[in-house]
Amino acid sequence: MNGGPSGFNNAPVTKAFVIASALFTVFFGIRSGSSKLGLSYQDIFEKFRIRKLIISNFAFSSSPELFSGLYLLYFFRVFERQIGSNKYSVFILFSGAVSLILETILLSLFKDPTANLLTSGPYAVIFASFVPFFLDIPVTKRFGVFGVHFSDKSFIYLAGVQLFLSSWKRSMFTGICGIVAGCLYRLNIFGIRKAKFPQFMASLFFRFSLPSLSSHSQPPRRTSPNLGRQAVRAYRAPMPATTEPSEEAIATLVSMGFDQNAARQALVHSRNDVNAATNILLEAHSH
């Protein structure tokens, strides 16, 4: 398993999020230190500080957390490629909102106005992403080191554990809130997995976000709900003439954790349609 095509191709939302997190960390996080970041009871219930609330959702409080966090955000761009930038934006907002609600409940339970109970950084999005990573990304390689067994997913889990324990209880609380948010998204409460931003808002984002996002990246093509079943039938039926899959399309599927040969075959049977090929592979994996 690898990160697929290098860079942020077909992942403009992830790119904007990574850049924003890095800038917030440089200007507000590392300079201020962990003692001035993170949410406390006072920030929510006594003196509502909207500025600190925004900063705490983007800025990491230390360099090690920054490197681990950005690495995970960069890797998890595969989910934006899989579901599209519009739905991935909904995933980010949903996980952030649910995590904030859970964190507020935690703060109300402890009621310590002097302590920063929760660490800062985009923990909600990162740890919510571990839910589809665990459930949807298959293991493609296994290996052993000194008798200890690992898989190609182990390094992502290790980076997550390092971030989860980076600030001890403060980071563990925020990490757990993120995981719960990811589970709720997975359970599709309120039909959230089908939710999308209005088209004019999506167009506005791609037009007015960083220039490189709109000039080099485009949202993946969306498919109809029945395309998966159609693609599976096409996969099983003999095809008259096929086109050789592009290396970029193969790399995109490999970045989602699929085997390279299986990805190539799925692209052949789906006529080089990445979304249809993804449905073929997921259907085969579910059996």
Disulfide bonds with the S-S distance in Angstrom:
none
